[in-house]
Every structure is written in structure tokens, then in C-alpha cells.
């Protein structure tokens, strides 16, 4: 019986770790904060993803209005 309890505890720990990693991955994608950590690895092992991330960053910089400008009234 104790062997079953140990296996269940290990399985529960494994599921908890995978759940935490899935939650963390979703949070990183939603906030867009993973590029700084994985940038050098993508540049070496997956250059296409690195170029894509650079293009997305450039597009975000071009489309984001300056923060100092007041909002325009609707016409």
C-alpha cells in the first residue's frame, strides 16, 4: 500500500510541476516578457524565430503612439 502512495505522490508532484510551467508559459506569452531570456538561444538555435521576434518588436514600436501626446478627440 505504501508503494501506491509513493507513486501517487510522485504523479501529483509531476502534474503540479507541469501545471506550474504551463501557467508560467501562458503568463510570459501574455505579457511578452520572454524575449529577453530566450533571445540569445533563439538567435543561435532558431534564427527564424529570432528574426520574427525582432520584426514584432519593430512593429510594436512603430504602431505605439507616444505617451506624452494627449488623445485626439473623435471626429
C-alpha positions, -999 to 999 in steps of 0.1 A, spaced: 0 0 0 29 24 7 43 19 -28 10 30 -43 10 61 -20 45 70 -31 37 66 -68 6 88 -64 26 114 -46 52 114 -74 25 116 -100 8 145 -82 41 164 -79 48 158 -116 14 171 -126 18 201 -103 52 210 -119 38 207 -154 8 228 -144 30 255 -130 52 255 -162 21 258 -184 8 287 -163 42 304 -164 44 300 -202 9 315 -207 19 344 -185 51 350 -204 33 349 -237 5 372 -225 29 398 -211 56 394 -238 84 392 -213 102 361 -226 121 376 -254 150 389 -233 156 355 -217 154 334 -248 167 359 -274 203 346 -275 192 310 -276 168 317 -304 195 336 -323 218 305 -322 194 276 -325 163 290 -342 172 321 -363 138 323 -379 121 328 -345 147 354 -336 140 374 -368 103 371 -362 106 384 -327 127 414 -339 100 422 -366 73 421 -340 92 444 -317 98 469 -346 61 468 -355 51 474 -319 74 504 -317 60 519 -349 24 515 -340 26 526 -304 17 563 -301 40 585 -279 28 586 -243 32 624 -239 7 632 -266 -29 638 -254 -56 617 -270 -72 631 -301 -108 640 -300 -131 618 -322 -141 635 -354 
